[in-house]
Amino acid sequence: MKKHEYVIPEGCKKISIEADLNNLIITFNRADVGEFLSPITEEMEQMPLNGDIAIFWDERRDQAIIAKCVDWSREDGIHHKASDGNWYKNAIKFRCGDQYNSVLGDENTEK
């Protein structure tokens, strides 16, 4: 049996493998629109849409909040409006508490 190694292309989120008799079909799947690899959480994240629960912050991640996304704008970069009435420079769709702790930073996580 031959062994082949392939580099996963940048921007791919997952690999699909189909088996049919003696054949394997491997497909590299790109991230969905609005998904990106976050350097903060080191996970694939999604930009929030109106109505989504999200984590919002500006320069200080330790002041991040969780709220509903009620609007967004592309003027001077993408900004998101939270249900607290404020506009934020950064927002990601909420997944779990560990994600929120990653945004807050290491000094805010329980040890």
LOGUKE-167870 format. One line per 10 residues: their letters; for each residue y, z, x of N, C-alpha, C, O. Coordinates in steps of 0.2 Angstrom, whole numbers, plus 5000, padded with zeros to 4 digits. Example, Ala and Ser with C-alpha at 12.3 -4.5 7.8 and 13.67 -1.06 7.14 Angstrom:
# residues 2
as> 4972 5039 5066 4978 5039 5062 4984 5039 5066 4983 5042 5071 | 4989 5035 5064 4995 5036 5068 5000 5039 5064 5006 5040 5067
# end
This chain:
# residues 111
mkkheyvipe> 4994 5000 5004 5000 5000 5000 5006 5000 5004 5007 5004 5009 | 5011 4996 5003 5017 4995 5007 5022 5000 5004 5023 5002 4998 | 5026 5003 5008 5032 5008 5006 5038 5004 5008 5040 5002 5013 | 5043 5004 5003 5049 5001 5003 5055 5007 5002 5054 5010 4997 | 5060 5007 5005 5065 5011 5004 5072 5007 5002 5073 5002 5005 | 5075 5009 4997 5081 5006 4995 5087 5011 4994 5086 5017 4992 | 5093 5009 4996 5099 5013 4996 5101 5013 4988 5101 5007 4986 | 5102 5018 4985 5105 5018 4978 5112 5016 4979 5116 5019 4982 | 5114 5011 4975 5121 5008 4976 5126 5013 4973 5125 5017 4969 | 5132 5013 4977 5137 5018 4975 5139 5017 4967 5140 5011 4965
gckkisiead> 5140 5022 4964 5142 5022 4957 5136 5022 4952 5137 5022 4946 | 5130 5022 4955 5124 5022 4950 5123 5029 4949 5123 5034 4953 | 5121 5030 4942 5120 5037 4940 5112 5039 4940 5110 5044 4941 | 5108 5034 4938 5101 5035 4937 5097 5029 4939 5100 5023 4939 | 5091 5030 4939 5086 5024 4941 5081 5024 4935 5079 5029 4933 | 5080 5018 4932 5075 5017 4927 5069 5013 4930 5070 5009 4934 | 5063 5016 4929 5057 5012 4931 5052 5011 4925 5051 5015 4921 | 5051 5004 4925 5046 5002 4920 5040 5000 4924 5040 4996 4929 | 5034 5002 4921 5027 5000 4924 5024 4995 4919 5024 4996 4913 | 5022 4989 4921 5018 4984 4917 5012 4981 4921 5014 4978 4926
lnnliitfnr> 5006 4983 4920 5000 4981 4923 5001 4983 4931 5001 4989 4933 | 5002 4978 4935 5002 4979 4942 5010 4978 4945 5011 4978 4951 | 5015 4979 4940 5022 4978 4942 5026 4984 4940 5024 4987 4936 | 5030 4985 4945 5036 4990 4943 5042 4987 4943 5044 4983 4948 | 5046 4988 4938 5053 4986 4938 5058 4992 4939 5058 4996 4934 | 5062 4991 4944 5066 4997 4945 5074 4994 4944 5076 4989 4947 | 5077 4998 4940 5084 4996 4938 5089 5002 4940 5088 5007 4938 | 5094 5000 4944 5099 5005 4945 5105 5005 4940 5108 4999 4939 | 5106 5010 4937 5111 5010 4931 5117 5014 4933 5117 5019 4936 | 5122 5010 4932 5129 5012 4934 5131 5018 4929 5128 5019 4924
advgeflspi> 5136 5022 4931 5139 5027 4927 5142 5024 4921 5145 5018 4921 | 5142 5027 4915 5146 5025 4909 5153 5025 4910 5156 5028 4914 | 5157 5021 4906 5164 5021 4906 5167 5028 4905 5164 5032 4901 | 5171 5030 4909 5174 5037 4909 5170 5042 4913 5173 5048 4913 | 5165 5040 4916 5161 5045 4920 5163 5044 4927 5165 5039 4929 | 5163 5050 4931 5165 5049 4938 5161 5055 4942 5160 5060 4938 | 5160 5054 4948 5157 5060 4952 5163 5064 4954 5168 5062 4958 | 5163 5071 4952 5168 5075 4953 5167 5079 4960 5162 5081 4961 | 5172 5078 4964 5171 5082 4971 5171 5090 4970 5169 5093 4974 | 5174 5092 4964 5174 5099 4963 5168 5102 4961 5165 5107 4963
teemeqmpln> 5165 5099 4956 5158 5101 4953 5152 5098 4956 5147 5100 4956 | 5153 5092 4960 5148 5089 4963 5143 5086 4958 5137 5085 4960 | 5145 5085 4952 5141 5082 4947 5145 5076 4943 5151 5075 4944 | 5141 5072 4940 5144 5067 4936 5148 5070 4930 5145 5074 4926 | 5154 5069 4929 5158 5072 4924 5161 5066 4919 5161 5060 4921 | 5163 5068 4913 5166 5063 4909 5173 5065 4907 5175 5071 4907 | 5177 5060 4907 5184 5061 4904 5184 5063 4897 5180 5060 4893 | 5188 5068 4895 5187 5070 4888 5191 5065 4883 5196 5062 4885 | 5188 5064 4877 5191 5060 4872 5194 5065 4867 5193 5071 4867 | 5199 5062 4862 5202 5067 4857 5196 5070 4853 5191 5067 4851
gdiaifwder> 5197 5076 4852 5192 5080 4849 5186 5084 4853 5183 5088 4851 | 5186 5082 4859 5181 5085 4864 5183 5091 4866 5189 5092 4867 | 5179 5096 4867 5180 5102 4871 5180 5101 4878 5176 5097 4881 | 5185 5103 4882 5186 5101 4889 5189 5107 4893 5192 5112 4890 | 5189 5106 4899 5192 5111 4904 5198 5107 4907 5198 5101 4909 | 5204 5111 4906 5210 5108 4908 5213 5112 4914 5213 5118 4914 | 5217 5109 4919 5220 5112 4924 5225 5108 4927 5225 5102 4926 | 5230 5111 4930 5235 5107 4934 5234 5108 4942 5228 5107 4944 | 5238 5110 4946 5237 5111 4953 5232 5117 4954 5228 5117 4958 | 5233 5122 4950 5230 5129 4951 5223 5129 4947 5224 5130 4941
rdqaiiakcv> 5218 5127 4950 5211 5127 4946 5209 5134 4944 5206 5135 4939 | 5212 5140 4947 5210 5146 4945 5214 5148 4938 5212 5153 4935 | 5218 5144 4936 5221 5145 4929 5219 5140 4924 5222 5138 4919 | 5213 5137 4925 5210 5132 4921 5208 5135 4914 5207 5141 4914 | 5209 5131 4909 5207 5134 4902 5202 5129 4899 5201 5123 4901 | 5199 5132 4894 5194 5128 4890 5197 5127 4883 5199 5132 4880 | 5198 5121 4880 5202 5120 4874 5199 5113 4871 5196 5109 4875 | 5202 5111 4865 5200 5105 4862 5205 5100 4865 5211 5101 4865 | 5203 5094 4867 5208 5088 4869 5210 5085 4862 5207 5083 4858 | 5217 5085 4862 5220 5083 4856 5224 5076 4857 5226 5073 4852
dwsredgihh> 5225 5074 4863 5229 5068 4865 5228 5067 4872 5226 5071 4876 | 5230 5060 4874 5230 5059 4881 5235 5053 4882 5236 5049 4878 | 5237 5052 4889 5242 5047 4890 5241 5044 4897 5238 5048 4901 | 5243 5038 4898 5242 5035 4905 5248 5034 4908 5248 5031 4914 | 5254 5037 4906 5260 5037 4909 5260 5041 4916 5258 5047 4915 | 5262 5038 4921 5262 5042 4928 5255 5045 4929 5255 5051 4931 | 5249 5041 4928 5243 5044 4929 5240 5047 4922 5244 5047 4917 | 5234 5048 4922 5231 5050 4916 5232 5058 4915 5231 5062 4919 | 5235 5060 4909 5236 5067 4907 5233 5068 4900 5233 5064 4896 | 5231 5074 4900 5228 5076 4893 5231 5082 4890 5234 5086 4894
kasdgnwykn> 5232 5082 4884 5235 5087 4880 5230 5091 4877 5225 5089 4873 | 5230 5098 4878 5225 5103 4875 5228 5105 4869 5234 5105 4867 | 5223 5109 4865 5225 5112 4859 5230 5117 4859 5232 5120 4854 | 5231 5120 4866 5237 5125 4867 5244 5122 4867 5249 5125 4867 | 5244 5115 4866 5250 5111 4866 5253 5109 4872 5258 5106 4873 | 5250 5111 4878 5252 5109 4885 5248 5103 4887 5243 5101 4885 | 5252 5099 4891 5249 5093 4895 5246 5095 4902 5250 5099 4905 | 5241 5093 4904 5237 5094 4910 5236 5088 4914 5234 5083 4911 | 5236 5089 4921 5235 5083 4925 5228 5082 4926 5226 5076 4927 | 5223 5087 4925 5216 5086 4926 5213 5089 4920 5214 5094 4917
aikfrcgdqy> 5207 5085 4918 5203 5087 4912 5196 5084 4913 5196 5078 4915 | 5191 5088 4911 5184 5085 4911 5181 5088 4905 5182 5094 4903 | 5176 5084 4902 5173 5086 4896 5169 5092 4898 5165 5092 4903 | 5169 5097 4894 5165 5104 4895 5158 5103 4894 5156 5100 4889 | 5154 5105 4899 5146 5105 4898 5143 5112 4898 5139 5113 4894 | 5146 5116 4902 5142 5123 4903 5147 5128 4907 5152 5126 4910 | 5145 5134 4907 5149 5139 4910 5149 5138 4918 5154 5140 4921 | 5143 5136 4921 5143 5134 4928 5148 5129 4930 5151 5130 4935 | 5149 5124 4926 5154 5119 4927 5161 5122 4927 5165 5121 4932 | 5163 5127 4922 5169 5130 4922 5170 5134 4928 5176 5134 4931
nsvlgdente> 5165 5138 4930 5166 5142 4936 5167 5138 4943 5171 5140 4947 | 5164 5132 4943 5165 5127 4948 5173 5125 4949 5176 5125 4954 | 5175 5124 4943 5183 5122 4942 5187 5128 4945 5192 5127 4948 | 5185 5134 4942 5189 5140 4944 5189 5141 4951 5194 5143 4954 | 5184 5140 4955 5184 5141 4962 5179 5146 4964 5177 5150 4959 | 5177 5147 4970 5172 5151 4972 5174 5159 4971 5170 5163 4970 | 5180 5160 4972 5183 5167 4972 5182 5170 4965 5183 5176 4964 | 5181 5165 4960 5180 5168 4953 5173 5168 4950 5172 5170 4944 | 5168 5167 4954 5162 5167 4952 5158 5174 4953 5160 5177 4959 | 5154 5176 4949 5151 5182 4951 5145 5181 4956 5142 5176 4957
k> 5145 5186 4960 5140 5186 4966 5134 5191 4965 5130 5191 4969
# end
